[in-house]
């Protein structure tokens, strides 16, 4: 079984978008919940790895869908695009959720060494050796392809938590280490939602009947949990303000730093070209445990594609670093190119944001600014992600109207052409 998404570049992303878009209307609404297996994925878009690394922009996907379908016909597909934005905005305004997840995960990984029963159940689960045919198939598919259907992710998480009685944090880490579209917000909050932590009192219970129906009778599991108790006292996290947007000054000399969080950087810059370009990948920081080759190669490929594309567009030689000491690396790079400003796309809560924060402190000590440029799409959508998704859902028509028809600045489009 090979990875279903082999080419992590913008050209392939655009081809996949246009290959799928005719099915983004009522056909998608009727069939999207079916997991027909790894060889039958035409009912879903397969765009999530490209959106996660922003080889594609959400605005582009929405615009393309609504050029072909009415908002009513494409409502389910449009909502799926906004779900990703919702999770990012929600976590951006509650970063303590991510910090708590990382702390608790570290403790649980240490505890596996001393708790033989949990370690045994955990090892069977990640090895796809539980005896539950559907769960074991999904565990193997995840590790063999870097992908799982969204409905299968929900079933898997529910079985992990309520049938196998394993901590959700260990399951979230398992997904995050292997998914091509592994994302701090979508992954962490989806696991919390299944477990009854995201929407207090609401858990998700996988049932044999539902699995049989939506896998086209490929699986008929026995022995699943029959109830999914909600945590008695879920933590409450205070809402924090979104950080202020940053921007480049007109005609300012700057360097462009590309990360896996945004691999379409030329679309956020003004008309002035960067004086230097560097790319870096932080996929290794997803977990204390090894990251899958699929996930690492996809992120590396995405950044390399962005680096090559930006270097060509702006006629500036780019370089890729494999260092995770971004502070010293960027400082040395800035000095070599006489930079007082480094611009990068805004990184939402997660490992990249943490590395950038450390680098910004180091650079500031030497009088160098690290600017994180937040996309107007994020500034528009994220403020509506303070509570549940349906608060955002109600705003979708108005948000789409405000997004307009062209997500890429005309100056960059002209230059890129």
C-alpha positions in Angstrom: 0.0 0.0 0.0 1.6 3.3 -1.1 1.0 6.8 0.0 -2.0 8.2 -1.9 -0.4 11.7 -2.1 3.1 11.4 -3.5 4.0 14.8 -4.8 4.1 17.6 -2.2 4.1 20.6 -4.6 1.7 23.3 -5.6 1.3 22.1 -9.2 0.1 18.7 -8.0 -2.2 20.4 -5.5 -3.8 22.5 -8.2 -4.3 19.5 -10.4 -6.0 17.6 -7.5 -8.2 20.6 -6.8 -9.4 20.8 -10.4 -9.8 17.0 -10.7 -12.1 16.9 -7.7 -14.1 20.1 -7.9 -16.9 18.8 -10.2 -17.8 16.5 -7.3 -17.8 19.2 -4.6 -21.5 19.7 -4.7 -24.4 17.3 -3.9 -22.3 14.2 -4.8 -19.8 15.1 -2.1 -22.6 15.8 0.4 -24.1 12.3 -0.2 -20.9 10.3 -0.3 -18.3 12.1 1.9 -18.9 10.0 5.0 -18.2 6.7 3.3 -14.8 5.2 3.8 -14.6 2.8 0.9 -11.0 2.0 1.5 -7.6 3.3 0.5 -8.1 2.4 -3.2 -11.5 4.3 -3.5 -11.1 7.9 -2.5 -12.9 9.7 -5.3 -15.7 10.6 -2.9 -13.4 13.0 -0.9 -11.1 15.8 -2.0 -7.7 14.5 -0.8 -6.7 18.2 -0.4 -6.0 18.2 3.3 -2.2 17.7 3.1 -2.0 20.6 0.6 -4.2 22.9 2.7 -2.4 22.0 5.9 1.0 23.1 4.4 -0.7 25.9 2.4 0.4 24.7 -0.9 -3.2 25.5 -1.5 -5.1 28.4 0.1 -8.5 28.1 1.7 -9.6 31.0 -0.4 -8.6 29.3 -3.6 -10.5 26.2 -2.8 -13.6 28.1 -1.8 -13.5 30.3 -4.8 -13.0 27.3 -7.2 -15.9 25.4 -5.6 -18.3 28.3 -5.7 -17.4 29.0 -9.4 -18.7 25.5 -10.2 -21.5 25.1 -7.6 -24.0 27.2 -5.6 -23.3 27.7 -1.9 -26.3 25.6 -1.1 -25.1 22.7 -3.3 -21.5 22.9 -2.0 -22.4 23.7 1.6 -21.0 20.5 3.1 -17.7 20.9 1.3 -17.5 24.6 2.1 -18.1 23.8 5.8 -15.3 21.3 5.8 -12.9 24.0 4.6 -14.1 26.3 7.4 -13.8 23.5 10.0 -10.0 23.5 9.5 -10.0 27.3 9.9 -12.2 27.1 13.0 -9.9 24.7 14.8 -6.9 26.9 14.0 -8.6 30.0 15.2 -10.0 28.3 18.3 -6.5 27.0 19.4 -4.9 30.3 18.5 -7.1 32.0 21.1 -6.5 29.2 23.7 -2.9 28.3 23.4 -2.8 26.8 26.9 -4.7 23.7 25.5 -1.7 22.9 23.3 0.7 23.5 26.1 -1.2 21.2 28.4 -1.4 18.5 25.7 2.3 18.6 25.2 3.0 18.4 29.0 0.6 15.6 29.6 1.9 13.6 26.6 5.4 13.8 27.9 4.3 12.4 31.2 2.3 9.6 29.6 5.1 8.5 27.4 7.3 8.3 30.5 4.6 6.3 32.3 4.5 3.7 29.6 7.8 2.5 30.9 6.4 1.7 34.3 2.8 0.7 33.6 2.9 -2.7 31.9 -0.8 -3.0 31.2 -1.2 0.4 29.5 2.1 -0.2 27.6 0.8 -3.6 26.3 -2.5 -2.2 25.1 -0.8 0.8 23.6 1.7 -1.4 21.7 -1.0 -3.6 20.4 -3.0 -0.6 19.2 -0.2 1.1 17.3 0.9 -2.2 15.8 -2.6 -2.9 14.5 -2.8 -6.0 16.6 -6.0 -5.5 18.8 -8.2 -8.1 17.1 -10.6 -5.5 16.0 -10.5 -5.8 12.2 -11.5 -2.2 11.4 -9.2 -0.6 14.0 -6.2 -2.7 13.0 -6.8 -2.0 9.3 -6.9 1.7 10.0 -3.7 1.6 12.1 -1.9 -0.1 9.3 -3.4 2.2 6.6 -2.3 5.2 8.6 1.3 4.0 8.9 1.4 2.7 5.3 0.0 5.8 3.6 0.1 8.8 6.0 -3.7 9.2 5.5 -7.0 8.2 6.9 -10.6 9.1 5.9 -12.0 11.7 8.3 -14.8 9.3 9.4 -12.3 6.6 10.1 -10.3 9.0 12.2 -13.4 9.6 14.4 -14.1 5.9 14.7 -10.5 5.1 15.4 -10.3 7.8 18.2 -13.5 6.6 19.8 -12.4 3.0 19.9 -8.9 4.1 21.2 -10.5 6.1 24.1 -13.7 4.1 25.0 -13.0 0.5 23.9 -9.3 0.2 24.4 -9.4 2.7 27.3 -6.1 4.4 26.2 -5.4 8.1 26.9 -6.5 10.4 24.1 -3.1 12.2 24.2 -1.3 9.0 23.1 -3.7 8.5 20.3 -3.4 12.2 19.2 0.4 11.7 19.2 0.1 8.6 17.1 -1.9 10.5 14.5 0.3 13.5 14.6 3.4 11.5 14.0 2.0 9.8 10.9 -0.5 12.0 9.1 0.6 13.9 6.1 -1.9 16.6 7.1 -1.0 16.3 10.8 -1.9 19.7 12.3 -1.6 20.9 15.9 -5.1 22.4 15.9 -7.2 20.0 13.8 -5.6 16.9 15.3 -5.5 17.9 19.0 -9.0 19.4 19.0 -10.5 16.5 17.1 -9.2 14.1 19.7 -10.5 16.3 22.5 -13.9 16.5 20.8 -14.2 12.7 20.6 -13.2 12.5 24.2 -15.8 15.0 25.4 -13.3 17.8 26.2 -13.9 20.2 23.3 -17.7 20.4 23.7 -18.3 19.7 27.4 -20.4 16.7 27.9 -20.5 15.6 24.3 -18.5 12.5 23.3 -18.4 10.5 20.1 -19.3 6.8 20.3 -18.3 4.5 17.4 -20.9 1.8 16.8 -20.7 -1.4 14.8 -23.8 -0.4 12.8 -22.4 2.9 11.8 -19.0 1.5 10.8 -20.6 -1.3 8.7 -22.9 1.2 6.9 -20.2 3.8 6.1 -17.5 1.3 5.2 -19.8 -0.3 2.6 -19.9 -3.4 4.8 -16.2 -3.9 4.8 -16.1 -4.2 8.6 -18.5 -5.6 11.2 -16.7 -5.0 14.5 -17.7 -6.8 17.6 -16.9 -5.9 21.2 -17.0 -2.1 20.9 -17.8 0.0 23.9 -21.5 0.6 24.3 -21.2 4.0 26.1 -18.8 6.9 26.0 -18.8 8.7 29.4 -17.9 12.3 29.4 -15.2 13.6 31.8 -16.8 15.0 34.9 -14.8 18.2 35.2 -13.2 19.2 31.8 -10.7 22.0 32.1 -11.8 25.5 31.2 -9.3 27.6 29.3 -9.6 31.4 29.2 -10.0 33.1 25.9 -6.9 35.1 24.8 -6.7 37.9 22.3 -5.4 37.2 18.9 -1.9 38.7 18.4 -1.7 41.9 16.4 -1.0 41.6 12.7 2.4 42.5 11.5 3.4 44.0 8.2 6.5 45.0 6.2 7.3 48.6 5.6 7.3 49.9 2.0 10.6 49.2 0.2 12.0 47.6 3.3 15.0 45.3 2.8 14.1 41.9 4.2 14.8 38.2 4.1 12.0 35.6 3.5 11.9 32.6 5.8 9.7 29.7 4.6 8.4 27.0 7.0 6.0 24.1 6.5 3.1 26.2 7.9 2.9 28.2 4.7 4.3 27.0 1.4 2.8 29.7 -0.8 4.8 32.6 0.7 5.0 34.7 -2.5 1.3 35.4 -2.2 1.7 37.3 1.1 4.5 39.6 0.1 4.2 43.0 -1.5 5.8 43.9 -4.8 9.3 44.2 -3.3 11.4 41.1 -3.6 13.3 39.6 -0.6 17.0 40.1 -0.5 17.5 36.5 0.6 15.3 33.4 1.0 15.7 30.5 3.4 13.5 27.4 4.1 13.4 25.1 7.2 11.3 22.2 8.3 10.3 21.4 11.9 8.4 18.2 11.4 10.8 16.4 13.8 9.3 18.5 16.6 5.8 17.0 16.4 6.6 14.4 19.0 9.3 12.9 21.3 8.8 9.7 19.3 10.0 9.1 15.7 8.0 10.9 13.0 7.0 8.8 10.0 9.0 9.0 6.8 5.8 9.9 4.9 5.1 13.0 7.1 8.7 14.1 7.0 9.1 13.7 3.3 5.9 15.5 2.5 6.8 18.5 4.7 10.3 18.6 3.3 9.0 18.4 -0.3 6.4 21.2 0.4 9.1 23.6 1.8 11.5 22.7 -1.0 8.8 23.4 -3.6 8.0 26.8 -2.0 11.7 27.6 -1.8 12.3 26.8 -5.5 9.2 28.6 -6.6 10.0 31.8 -4.6 13.6 31.8 -5.6 12.5 31.6 -9.3 9.8 34.3 -8.9 12.0 36.8 -7.1 15.3 35.9 -8.8 17.0 35.3 -5.5 19.0 32.2 -4.6 17.3 30.3 -1.8 18.8 27.8 0.7 17.3 25.0 2.9 18.6 24.4 6.4 18.1 21.3 8.4 18.9 23.0 11.7 16.4 23.3 14.4 18.3 26.0 16.1 16.6 28.7 14.2 17.8 31.5 16.4 21.5 31.0 15.6 20.8 29.9 12.0 18.7 33.0 11.2 21.1 35.3 13.0 24.1 34.0 11.0 22.0 34.2 7.8 20.8 37.8 8.5 24.4 39.0 9.1 25.6 37.3 5.9 22.9 39.1 3.9 22.9 42.4 5.9 19.3 41.9 7.0 17.6 43.9 9.7 14.2 42.3 9.0 13.1 38.7 8.4 9.6 38.0 7.2 7.8 34.7 7.5 4.2 33.6 7.3 2.4 33.6 10.6 2.7 30.2 12.3 -0.4 29.2 14.3 0.0 27.5 17.7 2.4 24.5 17.4 6.0 23.5 17.1 6.9 26.0 14.3 5.4 28.9 16.4 7.5 27.8 19.3 10.7 27.7 17.3 9.9 31.1 15.8 9.3 32.7 19.2 12.6 31.5 20.4 14.3 32.7 17.3 12.6 36.1 17.5 14.0 36.6 21.0 17.5 35.8 19.9 17.3 38.0 16.8 15.9 40.9 18.8 19.0 40.9 21.0 21.0 41.8 17.8 18.5 44.4 16.5 16.9 42.1 13.9 13.1 41.9 13.6 11.3 38.7 12.8 7.9 39.6 11.4 5.1 37.0 11.1 2.7 38.1 8.4 -0.8 36.8 9.0 -3.0 36.2 6.1 -6.1 38.4 5.7 -8.2 35.2 5.5 -7.1 34.2 9.0 -7.6 37.6 10.4 -11.1 37.5 9.0 -12.2 34.0 10.1 -10.4 33.4 13.4 -12.3 36.0 15.4 -15.4 33.9 14.8 -13.8 30.8 16.3 -14.2 31.8 19.9 -16.8 29.3 20.8 -18.4 26.4 18.9 -18.2 25.8 15.2 -21.8 26.7 14.6 -21.1 30.3 15.6 -18.7 30.4 12.7 -21.0 28.4 10.4 -23.7 31.1 10.7 -21.1 33.6 9.3 -20.0 31.6 6.3 -22.2 33.5 3.7 -20.9 36.9 4.9 -17.3 35.7 5.1 -17.4 34.3 1.6 -18.8 37.6 0.4 -16.0 39.5 2.1 -13.3 37.2 0.7 -14.0 38.3 -2.8 -12.9 36.5 -5.9 -9.1 36.6 -6.0 -7.1 35.3 -3.1 -3.8 36.1 -4.7 -2.6 39.7 -4.9 -2.5 40.9 -8.5 1.2 42.1 -8.3 2.4 38.6 -7.2 0.2 36.9 -9.9 1.7 39.1 -12.5 5.2 38.6 -11.3 4.8 34.9 -11.0 3.5 34.7 -14.6 
